[in-house]
Amino acid sequence: MTSGTAHLLVPTPLSVPAPGQDPGPRPAEAVLVAASPQLWLVDTTAYRVHAARHAPGTLDAQELARAAEFVRAADRDSYVCAHVALRRLLGAYLGMPARDVVVERAPCAHCDEPHGRPVLPGGALHFSLSHCTGISLLAFATAPVGADVEELVLPQAIAETADVLHPREAAELAALPAGDRSLAFTRVWTRKEAYLKGLGVGLSENPAADYVGSGPVPARLPGWTLTDALVPDGHCAAVALRDR
């Protein structure tokens, strides 16, 4: 994968099936090409009823308990849609029932305790999940991968989160017209999140430490390829893949 936009990836969106059709991806439709991440975009509105119906037979006990904790229906729908899709896709890639997929926690990058990012035993398949209001983005690859999708950050929130920016990124945003800063900042944020998730450290690391750029093309990071992904208007997304 090289830096660029989503046409360099393999976008294969989940859709709501017609009555009588198999409601999810089949193993033949979920085959990874080495070092080429595949992205799946889930529309919460379209997938919500289907996901709720299949959640009891797809999610494990911990996931069902987590779903029940959400107070807002929109948050619960987002979580259930994302995790039902994740399990169905993992099952398709691995050739097994979704409920039988074992997801573990990697050792923490700071203390080695088992509360790091979700991983599969053996490490042959890597995945990353991100969701925001209305949509979820899932990435699968044969190398460590991180994905992030966000709604455009409101202008008034940018000043409150300026400490996440690398000094060069802050200078780039300051030079832009005010009306362009929301898109540029959200680009920066999704790129940073994707990269840190790919590393397996998340926001426990200082997001301002690495320069990812705010322009149309992401900056290069040593050992990683960072790419923007095509998502619906009003959102930004990025995927980070570790180079082989």
Backbone torsions as a table, in degrees:
resi	resn	phi	psi	omega
1	MET	NA	139.1	176.9
2	THR	-118.3	162.3	-178.9
3	SER	-61.6	141.2	-179.6
4	GLY	161.6	-149.3	-178.2
5	THR	-110.3	-173.2	-166.9
6	ALA	-65.6	-16.5	-179.2
7	HIS	-67.5	-12.4	176.9
8	LEU	-84.8	-6.7	178.8
9	LEU	-102.0	-168.1	179.0
10	VAL	-121.5	85.3	-177.2
11	PRO	-78.7	120.8	179.4
12	THR	-133.5	89.8	-171.2
13	PRO	-74.9	145.0	170.9
14	LEU	-73.9	142.3	177.7
15	SER	-134.0	161.1	179.3
16	VAL	-79.2	127.6	-175.6
17	PRO	-76.8	157.9	171.5
18	ALA	-74.6	158.0	179.9
19	PRO	-54.1	132.6	178.3
20	GLY	90.8	-11.2	178.8
21	GLN	-85.1	157.0	172.3
22	ASP	-60.9	126.9	-171.7
23	PRO	-80.6	5.2	-178.5
24	GLY	-149.0	176.6	-178.5
25	PRO	-65.9	143.9	177.9
26	ARG	-99.2	155.3	-177.6
27	PRO	-52.2	-36.2	-179.4
28	ALA	-65.3	-20.1	-178.9
29	GLU	-92.6	-5.1	-174.3
30	ALA	-126.0	77.7	-178.8
31	VAL	-122.3	122.4	-177.9
32	LEU	-82.3	141.3	169.2
33	VAL	-97.1	131.7	-174.8
34	ALA	-51.1	132.2	176.4
35	ALA	63.6	11.0	176.9
36	SER	-116.6	103.7	-177.4
37	PRO	-67.1	145.7	174.4
38	GLN	-108.5	137.0	-178.8
39	LEU	-112.5	140.9	175.0
40	TRP	-127.3	128.8	179.9
41	LEU	-108.4	125.5	-176.4
42	VAL	-111.0	123.2	176.3
43	ASP	-88.1	110.7	-176.3
44	THR	-60.9	-39.4	-179.2
45	THR	-62.0	-45.8	-177.2
46	ALA	-74.6	-30.8	-171.1
47	TYR	-98.4	-6.8	-169.1
48	ARG	-60.5	-50.6	-176.1
49	VAL	-65.2	-44.3	178.5
50	HIS	-60.2	-46.2	-177.5
51	ALA	-63.5	-43.0	179.5
52	ALA	-62.2	-37.5	-179.3
53	ARG	-67.8	-36.1	-175.8
54	HIS	-96.0	-7.5	-177.1
55	ALA	-57.7	-45.7	-177.5
56	PRO	-59.3	-30.7	-179.8
57	GLY	-97.5	1.8	-176.0
58	THR	-117.4	-44.9	-177.6
59	LEU	-80.7	153.3	175.7
60	ASP	-84.6	177.0	-174.4
61	ALA	-61.7	-38.8	-179.6
62	GLN	-65.9	-40.9	179.5
63	GLU	-67.4	-39.8	178.2
64	LEU	-64.9	-39.5	177.9
65	ALA	-65.5	-39.8	179.0
66	ARG	-64.6	-41.5	179.4
67	ALA	-61.2	-38.7	-178.1
68	ALA	-68.8	-17.6	-177.9
69	GLU	-78.2	-19.2	-176.6
70	PHE	-71.0	132.5	179.1
71	VAL	-82.9	-43.3	-178.6
72	ARG	-83.1	131.8	-179.4
73	ALA	-60.8	-37.2	-179.0
74	ALA	-63.2	-39.5	178.6
75	ASP	-67.9	-40.8	178.5
76	ARG	-64.5	-44.1	178.8
77	ASP	-60.5	-42.8	-179.2
78	SER	-61.8	-45.2	-179.7
79	TYR	-64.3	-48.2	-177.3
80	VAL	-63.7	-45.7	178.8
81	CYS	-58.2	-47.8	-176.8
82	ALA	-63.0	-42.7	-174.0
83	HIS	-82.0	-30.4	171.4
84	VAL	-64.6	-45.6	178.1
85	ALA	-61.5	-43.0	180.0
86	LEU	-59.2	-48.4	-177.3
87	ARG	-67.3	-39.3	179.6
88	ARG	-64.6	-39.3	179.3
89	LEU	-71.8	-42.0	176.1
90	LEU	-59.3	-43.1	177.5
91	GLY	-61.7	-39.2	179.4
92	ALA	-66.0	-44.5	178.8
93	TYR	-65.1	-37.9	-175.7
94	LEU	-89.7	-10.3	-180.0
95	GLY	71.2	41.5	179.6
96	MET	-145.3	163.0	176.9
97	PRO	-58.8	142.6	-176.6
98	ALA	-57.2	-39.4	-176.7
99	ARG	-67.6	-21.9	-177.1
100	ASP	-87.0	-7.1	-179.9
101	VAL	-67.3	129.5	179.2
102	VAL	-97.9	119.9	176.9
103	VAL	-112.2	124.1	-178.4
104	GLU	-110.8	175.8	174.3
105	ARG	-108.9	130.5	177.3
106	ALA	-71.6	158.4	174.5
107	PRO	-60.3	141.7	177.5
108	CYS	-60.4	139.9	-179.0
109	ALA	-67.6	-14.6	-175.6
110	HIS	-109.9	-30.7	-175.3
111	CYS	-128.5	-2.9	179.3
112	ASP	67.8	4.8	174.2
113	GLU	-74.9	152.9	-174.6
114	PRO	-79.2	61.9	174.0
115	HIS	-134.0	33.8	176.1
116	GLY	-84.9	-154.5	-176.2
117	ARG	-70.8	154.9	175.8
118	PRO	-66.0	135.8	179.7
119	VAL	-141.5	165.3	173.8
120	LEU	-100.4	144.1	176.9
121	PRO	-58.3	138.4	177.1
122	GLY	93.2	-29.8	175.1
123	GLY	72.1	18.2	178.6
124	ALA	-75.1	-26.7	179.8
125	LEU	-125.8	131.7	179.5
126	HIS	-116.0	149.0	-178.4
127	PHE	-148.2	161.9	175.8
128	SER	-148.9	143.7	-176.2
129	LEU	-129.9	135.8	174.4
130	SER	-142.3	142.4	175.8
131	HIS	-145.6	150.7	174.2
132	CYS	-139.0	-176.3	-176.7
133	THR	-56.3	117.3	173.0
134	GLY	96.6	-30.9	-177.5
135	ILE	-141.3	155.7	173.1
136	SER	-128.4	147.5	177.8
137	LEU	-121.7	126.9	179.1
138	LEU	-121.7	135.2	179.4
139	ALA	-124.6	139.4	179.7
140	PHE	-132.1	140.0	-177.2
141	ALA	-158.0	168.0	176.7
142	THR	-92.0	3.2	175.0
143	ALA	-133.0	161.4	178.2
144	PRO	-51.3	135.4	-174.3
145	VAL	-141.2	148.2	174.9
146	GLY	-134.1	142.6	-179.6
147	ALA	-135.8	148.1	175.8
148	ASP	-148.5	139.7	174.6
149	VAL	-132.7	137.7	-177.1
150	GLU	-142.2	149.3	165.5
151	GLU	-71.2	152.8	179.0
152	LEU	-56.4	131.3	-179.3
153	VAL	-73.0	132.4	-179.7
154	LEU	-66.5	144.3	-177.2
155	PRO	-54.3	-38.1	-177.7
156	GLN	-69.3	-19.7	179.7
157	ALA	-86.0	-17.2	-176.1
158	ILE	-64.4	-44.6	-179.5
159	ALA	-62.1	-31.3	-178.4
160	GLU	-74.3	-18.2	-176.8
161	THR	-119.4	23.2	-176.7
162	ALA	-63.5	-21.4	-177.7
163	ASP	-71.8	-6.9	177.5
164	VAL	-85.0	-7.2	-174.5
165	LEU	-90.6	142.1	168.3
166	HIS	-68.7	148.7	-178.5
167	PRO	-53.5	-37.2	178.6
168	ARG	-67.8	-36.9	178.0
169	GLU	-67.6	-41.3	178.0
170	ALA	-60.5	-39.8	179.2
171	ALA	-67.0	-38.7	178.4
172	GLU	-62.3	-45.5	-179.7
173	LEU	-65.8	-39.5	-179.4
174	ALA	-63.1	-27.5	-178.9
175	ALA	-83.2	-9.5	-178.1
176	LEU	-84.9	153.8	168.9
177	PRO	-60.1	148.9	-176.1
178	ALA	-54.8	-35.9	-177.1
179	GLY	-71.0	-14.5	-178.8
180	ASP	-98.7	-6.7	-171.9
181	ARG	-74.1	-31.3	-178.6
182	SER	-61.3	-48.2	178.5
183	LEU	-64.0	-44.7	-177.6
184	ALA	-64.3	-42.6	-179.9
185	PHE	-64.9	-42.3	-178.9
186	THR	-65.7	-35.9	172.4
187	ARG	-56.4	-49.8	-179.7
188	VAL	-58.4	-46.7	-174.8
189	TRP	-63.8	-45.2	-179.0
190	THR	-66.0	-37.2	178.1
191	ARG	-63.5	-43.5	179.0
192	LYS	-63.8	-46.1	-179.5
193	GLU	-61.1	-45.0	-179.7
194	ALA	-59.9	-45.5	-179.3
195	TYR	-63.7	-47.1	-178.5
196	LEU	-67.1	-34.0	175.6
197	LYS	-69.1	-37.7	176.1
198	GLY	-62.3	-39.6	176.5
199	LEU	-67.0	-23.2	-178.1
200	GLY	86.7	15.9	-178.3
201	VAL	-110.4	-23.4	179.6
202	GLY	60.6	-152.5	-175.2
203	LEU	-81.9	10.9	171.4
204	SER	-70.9	-18.5	174.0
205	GLU	-94.3	158.0	180.0
206	ASN	-71.9	112.3	-178.2
207	PRO	-66.5	-17.0	-179.8
208	ALA	-81.9	-5.0	-174.0
209	ALA	-73.4	-28.6	-175.2
210	ASP	-113.4	141.0	179.1
211	TYR	-92.9	119.2	178.4
212	VAL	-113.4	-12.4	177.5
213	GLY	83.1	151.6	-179.7
214	SER	-112.2	-2.5	-177.5
215	GLY	-81.3	-173.9	-176.5
216	PRO	-63.1	-26.9	-179.1
217	VAL	-115.8	127.6	-179.5
218	PRO	-64.3	153.8	174.1
219	ALA	-72.0	158.4	176.6
220	ARG	-84.1	140.3	177.5
221	LEU	-118.8	136.1	-177.3
222	PRO	-57.4	123.7	176.5
223	GLY	83.4	0.5	-176.3
224	TRP	-136.9	152.0	170.9
225	THR	-114.3	123.7	-176.0
226	LEU	-111.1	128.2	-174.7
227	THR	-136.1	137.3	171.1
228	ASP	-77.7	146.4	179.9
229	ALA	-114.4	147.7	-179.4
230	LEU	-81.6	120.4	-179.4
231	VAL	-135.2	169.7	-177.7
232	PRO	-58.2	155.0	177.6
233	ASP	-53.4	146.3	-179.0
234	GLY	89.4	3.5	-179.0
235	HIS	-135.3	161.5	168.3
236	CYS	-131.6	153.5	178.6
237	ALA	-150.0	155.1	178.7
238	ALA	-149.7	155.6	178.6
239	VAL	-132.5	135.0	176.1
240	ALA	-117.0	129.7	-179.4
241	LEU	-124.8	130.9	178.2
242	ARG	-72.2	132.6	179.8
243	ASP	-70.8	150.1	176.8
244	ARG	-92.4	NA	NA
